[in-house]
């Protein structure tokens, strides 16, 4: 697999926007570049149920849970719902737009995993390799009781089963980040437990070592450009910053107040964060998810091998309890729904995706050939992986699917 520059085609599709919501069929105005647009009936979905998504999100805005939200539903490779409600900036009364940008936090992790799999496809590494093959400093990784019983592998760091712990913040470079992480004692023997970790930051540094290219430049060239993800970046430019949805929290009086998080500041003077540093839009993320849903191809171009996609999106953690909600397993950088229940009960077994610290979420349901994206910016949500916003989007989208 040669790493050459690929030209990404943009799908400029016509639509009508009313109160931030995409109404179909298409007419003269435009939505942000993304997947092609279809009417719900064209892909076997009910328009009324999809329209109810905006009503549900507006209720969360009215109840001061979030300032605003962008939601997207795609099926069979086409967008059937793209809604924006509320405000992106309360203080400036700036409305949320379909192309508003969000700090997607840990939704970054599957992107980083995809970069690793691209290098595996090229024969430059294997996820079964010990990390020390690429990062010799990992020879110093130890438990409090002494050296681990076996070397930590790339698969261990991709699945959060390495024993690594601590925060996911980067230092000035990913090389410095690795040196900092490896000083922390391992919490358990590799492969024996699941614990959310900075493992994807380790993967980002491995991408740099193997490709001889800065991590952020690698994913921009080999993923974002061929997929046409023009608004996905670790360092938003001035025009993109003007479209950012602000982060909010709930103050003592129950009103939303500006929220703070180190991720929102680190892009200026720290290394691009492979665990959680990306900014993106709903339409951009739908392109990425569609590529994975289509077995690694997009717009006729092969991005990942079908085998790599299957490996990433299947459970690699056996029967270990994983994640922040029940019924999950873990793939390579992806959360996989093994047994739908609770917040995921309406989704199909084998659905895969990832959430983010500010309540964002992306799901790919391969049985229904459906993509769901939720974009919000809220800190302080109790277990954002189990939020009512996610439940509402998922339930309404699944209920919109009509028998064929």
C-alpha positions as CSV (number, residue, x, y, z in Angstrom):
1,X,0.0,0.0,0.0
2,X,1.7,3.2,-1.1
3,X,1.1,6.3,0.9
4,X,0.4,8.8,-1.9
5,X,-1.7,11.9,-1.9
6,X,-5.3,11.2,-2.9
7,X,-7.8,13.7,-4.1
8,X,-11.0,13.7,-2.1
9,X,-14.3,14.4,-3.9
10,X,-16.8,16.7,-2.2
11,X,-20.5,15.9,-2.4
12,X,-22.2,19.3,-2.6
13,X,-25.9,18.4,-2.2
14,X,-28.9,20.6,-2.3
15,X,-31.4,20.9,0.5
16,X,-33.8,23.2,2.3
17,X,-32.8,24.4,5.8
18,X,-35.5,25.5,8.2
19,X,-34.6,26.2,11.9
20,X,-31.3,24.4,11.3
21,X,-32.9,21.2,10.1
22,X,-32.4,19.5,6.7
23,X,-35.7,19.0,5.0
24,X,-35.9,16.6,2.1
25,X,-36.3,16.2,-0.8
26,X,-33.5,18.5,-2.0
27,X,-33.9,22.0,-3.3
28,X,-31.7,24.9,-4.1
29,X,-29.7,25.8,-1.0
30,X,-26.8,23.7,0.3
31,X,-25.9,21.7,3.4
32,X,-22.3,21.1,4.4
33,X,-20.3,18.8,2.1
34,X,-20.8,15.2,3.2
35,X,-22.6,12.1,2.1
36,X,-25.2,12.4,-0.6
37,X,-28.7,13.3,0.6
38,X,-31.9,11.1,0.2
39,X,-35.4,11.4,1.2
40,X,-36.2,9.0,4.1
41,X,-38.6,7.0,2.0
42,X,-35.8,6.3,-0.5
43,X,-33.9,4.3,2.2
44,X,-36.9,2.8,4.0
45,X,-37.2,5.3,6.8
46,X,-40.1,7.4,8.2
47,X,-39.8,11.1,7.8
48,X,-42.0,12.0,10.8
49,X,-40.0,9.9,13.2
50,X,-36.8,11.6,12.0
51,X,-38.4,15.0,12.3
52,X,-39.0,14.2,16.0
53,X,-35.3,14.1,16.6
54,X,-35.1,17.9,16.5
55,X,-38.1,18.2,18.8
56,X,-36.4,15.9,21.3
57,X,-33.1,17.8,21.1
58,X,-35.0,21.1,21.5
59,X,-36.4,19.8,24.8
60,X,-32.9,19.3,26.1
61,X,-32.1,22.9,25.1
62,X,-35.2,24.2,26.8
63,X,-34.4,22.2,29.9
64,X,-30.9,23.8,30.0
65,X,-29.1,20.4,29.6
66,X,-27.2,21.7,26.5
67,X,-27.0,25.0,24.7
68,X,-27.6,23.3,21.3
69,X,-27.1,20.1,19.3
70,X,-26.4,18.8,15.8
71,X,-27.7,15.4,14.9
72,X,-27.2,13.3,11.8
73,X,-28.7,10.1,10.6
74,X,-27.5,8.3,7.4
75,X,-28.7,5.0,5.9
76,X,-27.4,3.2,2.8
77,X,-24.7,5.8,2.4
78,X,-27.1,8.8,2.3
79,X,-28.0,11.4,4.8
80,X,-31.7,11.4,5.7
81,X,-31.6,13.8,8.7
82,X,-29.2,16.6,9.6
83,X,-30.6,18.8,12.3
84,X,-29.3,21.8,14.3
85,X,-31.1,23.3,17.3
86,X,-30.3,25.8,20.0
87,X,-27.2,28.0,20.2
88,X,-23.5,27.4,19.6
89,X,-22.7,30.5,21.8
90,X,-25.2,31.6,24.4
91,X,-23.4,34.8,25.2
92,X,-23.3,35.9,21.6
93,X,-26.7,34.4,20.7
94,X,-25.0,32.6,17.8
95,X,-27.3,29.9,16.5
96,X,-26.2,26.3,16.1
97,X,-25.7,25.4,12.4
98,X,-25.4,22.1,10.6
99,X,-21.7,22.9,9.9
100,X,-20.9,24.0,13.5
101,X,-17.6,22.5,14.6
102,X,-17.1,20.5,17.9
103,X,-14.3,19.2,20.0
104,X,-15.1,15.5,19.6
105,X,-12.6,14.3,22.3
106,X,-12.4,10.5,22.4
107,X,-14.3,10.1,19.1
108,X,-10.7,10.7,17.9
109,X,-9.6,7.2,19.1
110,X,-11.1,5.2,16.1
111,X,-9.3,7.7,13.8
112,X,-6.0,6.9,15.4
113,X,-6.7,3.2,15.3
114,X,-7.4,3.5,11.6
115,X,-4.0,5.1,11.1
116,X,-2.4,2.1,12.8
117,X,-4.4,-0.3,10.6
118,X,-3.3,1.6,7.5
119,X,0.3,0.9,8.5
120,X,-0.5,-2.7,9.1
121,X,-2.1,-2.9,5.7
122,X,1.2,-1.5,4.3
123,X,3.2,-4.3,6.0
124,X,5.0,-1.8,8.2
125,X,3.7,-3.2,11.5
126,X,1.4,-5.7,13.1
127,X,-1.0,-5.1,16.0
128,X,0.4,-8.3,17.6
129,X,3.9,-6.7,17.8
130,X,5.3,-5.7,21.1
131,X,5.3,-1.9,21.7
132,X,9.0,-2.1,22.4
133,X,9.7,-2.9,18.8
134,X,8.8,0.7,17.9
135,X,9.2,2.4,21.3
136,X,12.2,0.9,23.2
137,X,11.5,3.0,26.3
138,X,8.6,0.6,26.9
139,X,11.1,-1.9,28.2
140,X,10.9,0.1,31.4
141,X,7.1,-0.5,31.9
142,X,6.5,-2.2,35.2
143,X,3.9,-3.0,37.8
144,X,4.6,-2.1,41.4
145,X,5.6,-5.7,41.9
146,X,8.0,-5.8,39.0
147,X,8.1,-6.4,35.2
148,X,4.9,-7.6,33.4
149,X,4.5,-11.3,32.7
150,X,4.6,-10.6,28.9
151,X,5.4,-7.6,26.7
152,X,2.7,-5.0,26.1
153,X,1.5,-5.3,22.4
154,X,-0.1,-2.8,20.1
155,X,-3.4,-4.7,20.5
156,X,-3.2,-4.1,24.3
157,X,-2.9,-0.4,23.9
158,X,-5.6,-0.2,21.2
159,X,-8.0,-2.1,23.5
160,X,-7.2,-0.5,26.8
161,X,-6.0,-3.8,28.2
162,X,-2.3,-2.8,28.6
163,X,-2.4,-1.8,32.3
164,X,-1.5,1.7,31.5
165,X,-3.3,4.4,33.5
166,X,-3.4,8.1,34.2
167,X,-4.6,11.1,32.2
168,X,-4.6,11.3,28.4
169,X,-3.1,14.7,28.1
170,X,-0.1,15.1,25.8
171,X,3.2,16.9,26.4
172,X,4.9,19.2,24.0
173,X,5.6,16.2,21.7
174,X,4.3,12.7,21.5
175,X,7.8,11.4,22.2
176,X,7.8,13.3,25.5
177,X,4.3,12.0,26.1
178,X,5.4,8.4,25.8
179,X,8.3,9.0,28.2
180,X,5.8,10.4,30.8
181,X,3.3,7.6,30.4
182,X,5.8,4.8,30.7
183,X,7.0,6.1,34.1
184,X,3.6,5.3,35.6
185,X,3.3,1.8,37.2
186,X,1.1,-0.6,35.3
187,X,-2.2,-1.2,37.1
188,X,-2.4,-4.9,36.1
189,X,-0.9,-7.6,33.9
190,X,-1.4,-6.9,30.2
191,X,-4.5,-8.5,28.7
192,X,-6.1,-9.4,32.0
193,X,-8.4,-6.4,32.6
194,X,-10.0,-3.4,30.8
195,X,-9.2,0.1,32.0
196,X,-9.6,3.3,30.0
197,X,-6.1,4.6,29.3
198,X,-3.8,6.8,27.2
199,X,-3.0,3.9,25.0
200,X,-4.1,5.7,21.8
201,X,-1.5,8.3,22.5
202,X,1.1,5.5,22.4
203,X,-0.4,4.5,19.1
204,X,0.0,8.1,17.8
205,X,3.7,8.0,18.6
206,X,4.1,4.6,16.9
207,X,2.5,6.1,13.7
208,X,5.1,8.9,13.8
209,X,8.0,6.4,14.3
210,X,6.9,4.0,11.6
211,X,5.7,6.5,9.0
212,X,8.5,9.1,9.8
213,X,5.8,11.8,9.6
214,X,4.2,13.8,12.4
215,X,1.0,12.1,13.6
216,X,-1.4,15.0,12.7
217,X,0.1,15.3,9.3
218,X,-0.2,11.6,8.6
219,X,-3.9,11.4,9.4
220,X,-4.6,14.7,7.5
221,X,-2.9,13.3,4.4
222,X,-4.0,9.7,4.5
223,X,-7.4,9.9,6.0
224,X,-8.9,13.4,6.1
225,X,-7.9,14.5,2.6
226,X,-9.0,11.3,0.7
227,X,-12.3,11.3,2.7
228,X,-12.9,15.0,2.0
229,X,-13.0,15.8,5.8
230,X,-12.1,19.4,5.3
231,X,-13.3,20.5,8.8
232,X,-11.5,17.8,10.8
233,X,-8.4,19.0,12.4
234,X,-6.3,19.1,15.6
235,X,-5.7,22.8,15.2
236,X,-8.7,24.8,13.9
237,X,-7.9,27.9,11.8
238,X,-9.4,31.3,12.5
239,X,-12.4,30.7,10.2
240,X,-13.1,27.3,11.8
241,X,-12.8,28.8,15.3
242,X,-15.6,31.2,14.5
243,X,-17.8,28.1,13.9
244,X,-16.9,26.3,17.1
245,X,-19.7,25.4,19.5
246,X,-18.7,26.6,23.0
247,X,-18.4,24.2,25.9
248,X,-20.9,24.6,28.7
249,X,-21.6,23.3,32.2
250,X,-24.5,23.7,34.6
251,X,-23.9,26.4,37.3
252,X,-25.2,26.4,40.8
253,X,-28.4,28.2,39.7
254,X,-29.2,25.5,37.1
255,X,-28.3,27.7,34.2
256,X,-25.6,26.9,31.6
257,X,-22.3,28.6,32.2
258,X,-19.1,28.5,30.1
259,X,-17.2,25.3,30.8
260,X,-13.5,24.7,30.9
261,X,-11.4,21.7,29.9
262,X,-7.7,21.3,29.1
263,X,-8.5,19.7,25.7
264,X,-9.9,23.0,24.6
265,X,-6.6,24.8,25.3
266,X,-4.0,22.2,24.5
267,X,-4.1,22.5,20.7
268,X,-2.1,25.7,20.9
269,X,1.1,24.5,22.6
270,X,1.0,20.7,23.1
271,X,1.3,17.8,20.7
272,X,-1.8,16.8,18.7
273,X,-3.7,14.4,21.0
274,X,-4.4,11.0,19.3
275,X,-6.7,10.1,22.2
276,X,-9.0,13.1,22.1
277,X,-7.8,16.2,20.3
278,X,-9.8,16.4,17.1
279,X,-12.3,19.0,16.1
280,X,-14.9,18.0,13.5
281,X,-18.4,18.3,12.2
282,X,-21.3,15.8,12.0
283,X,-21.0,15.6,8.2
284,X,-17.2,15.0,8.3
285,X,-17.6,12.2,10.8
286,X,-20.3,10.6,8.7
287,X,-17.8,10.3,5.9
288,X,-15.3,8.5,8.1
289,X,-18.0,6.2,9.5
290,X,-19.3,5.4,6.0
291,X,-15.8,4.4,4.8
292,X,-15.6,1.9,7.7
293,X,-19.2,0.7,7.1
294,X,-18.3,0.1,3.4
295,X,-15.4,-2.1,4.4
296,X,-12.7,0.5,4.0
297,X,-13.6,2.1,0.7
298,X,-14.9,5.6,0.0
299,X,-15.9,7.2,-3.3
300,X,-14.3,4.3,-5.1
301,X,-11.0,4.5,-3.3
302,X,-9.5,1.9,-0.9
303,X,-8.6,3.5,2.4
304,X,-8.4,0.4,4.6
305,X,-8.4,-3.2,3.7
306,X,-11.6,-5.1,4.4
307,X,-9.6,-7.4,6.8
308,X,-8.4,-4.4,8.8
309,X,-11.9,-3.0,9.2
310,X,-13.2,-6.4,10.3
311,X,-10.4,-6.7,12.9
312,X,-11.0,-3.2,14.2
313,X,-14.7,-3.5,14.5
314,X,-15.0,-7.0,16.1
315,X,-14.5,-7.8,19.8
316,X,-10.9,-8.3,20.7
317,X,-11.4,-8.4,24.5
318,X,-13.2,-11.7,24.9
319,X,-15.5,-11.7,27.9
320,X,-13.8,-8.9,29.8
321,X,-16.1,-6.2,31.1
322,X,-15.4,-3.1,29.2
323,X,-16.6,0.4,28.7
324,X,-18.9,2.7,30.7
325,X,-22.2,1.0,29.9
326,X,-23.3,-2.6,30.1
327,X,-23.1,-5.1,27.2
328,X,-20.0,-3.8,25.5
329,X,-16.8,-5.3,24.2
330,X,-13.8,-3.5,22.7
331,X,-12.3,-3.7,19.2
332,X,-9.2,-1.9,18.1
333,X,-10.0,1.6,19.1
334,X,-13.7,1.1,18.9
335,X,-16.5,0.2,21.4
336,X,-18.5,-2.8,20.2
337,X,-22.0,-3.6,21.3
338,X,-22.0,-7.3,22.1
339,X,-25.3,-7.6,23.9
340,X,-27.6,-4.6,23.4
341,X,-29.1,-3.4,26.7
342,X,-30.0,-0.3,28.6
343,X,-28.8,2.7,26.6
344,X,-28.0,0.5,23.6
345,X,-30.9,-1.9,23.7
346,X,-32.4,-0.5,20.5
347,X,-29.2,-0.9,18.5
348,X,-28.1,-4.1,16.7
349,X,-25.5,-6.5,18.1
350,X,-22.2,-5.7,16.5
351,X,-22.9,-1.9,16.3
352,X,-19.6,0.0,16.8
353,X,-18.7,3.5,17.6
354,X,-17.2,5.8,20.3
355,X,-18.2,8.7,22.4
356,X,-16.4,11.8,23.7
357,X,-15.9,13.6,27.0
358,X,-18.4,16.4,26.0
359,X,-21.3,14.1,25.2
360,X,-20.6,13.6,21.5
361,X,-21.3,10.1,20.0
362,X,-21.0,8.2,16.8
363,X,-22.5,4.8,16.1
364,X,-22.4,2.6,13.1
365,X,-25.1,-0.1,13.0
366,X,-24.0,-2.5,10.2
367,X,-27.2,-4.6,10.3
368,X,-29.3,-1.6,9.6
369,X,-26.6,0.1,7.4
370,X,-27.1,3.2,9.5
371,X,-24.9,5.9,11.0
372,X,-25.9,8.1,13.9
373,X,-24.0,11.2,15.0
374,X,-24.7,13.4,18.1
375,X,-22.7,16.6,18.5
376,X,-23.0,18.6,21.8
377,X,-20.5,20.4,24.0
378,X,-21.3,19.8,27.6
379,X,-19.0,19.0,30.5
380,X,-20.4,17.5,33.8
381,X,-22.9,15.1,32.2
382,X,-23.3,12.2,34.6
383,X,-21.9,9.3,32.5
384,X,-22.2,10.9,29.1
385,X,-22.0,7.5,27.5
386,X,-25.4,6.8,29.0
387,X,-27.0,10.2,28.5
388,X,-30.7,10.7,27.7
389,X,-29.6,12.7,24.6
390,X,-28.0,9.6,23.1
391,X,-30.9,7.4,24.0
392,X,-33.4,9.8,22.3
393,X,-31.4,10.0,19.1
394,X,-30.9,6.3,18.9
395,X,-34.5,5.4,19.8
396,X,-36.1,7.8,17.3
397,X,-33.7,6.8,14.5
398,X,-34.3,3.1,15.0
399,X,-38.0,3.6,15.2
400,X,-37.9,5.4,11.8
401,X,-36.6,2.3,10.1
402,X,-39.5,0.7,8.2
403,X,-39.9,-3.0,7.5
404,X,-39.0,-4.0,4.0
